Structure formats: C-alpha cells, structure tokens
Amino acid sequence: MKVYICDKSCCPAVESTGDDVLIGEGANMVRLKKTEWNRLVEKVQSGELHSI
C-alpha cells in the first residue's frame, strides 16, 4: 500500500512495506512497526487524535 498525502505523487507518502509503515519522504522518514501504526489508526478512529 502506498498513499500520498496530496493528490500528486510528489508529496510525502504513507507506505506499508513488510512489517513496517513508512511515513514521509527522503531524509524526513518515520518508520513505524505495524503494531504502532495500528495503534495510531485506533487513536484517530476513537477521536483521541483529530484534525488540527
């Protein structure tokens, strides 16, 4: 899975690769384990994290 933050492929992306989820671009990359990613998704879905 690879999803770009904007409608163009030049923006940062969220990409699932094996056991990791990568967020960002180039040198500005964050690597989350699948369990960490799933916890983040749970927090968004529960409303604990929301738009700023």
Steps between C-alpha positions, in 0.01 A plus 500: 500500500629849420285808553615855429398779738385717206361415157847505341778243534748778590363532856597297808350152508388227736631162382462152646812288443512159664486550877544879482302806403705789361370856523670794329746553219877494447699567817177595685374146552330345802490120534222342705451132573158368394389487865595869544318593180189309609508680836520835320201405281305396812568839661378685190189284470414537870524880477801523731693649204319739269557779248689804618 
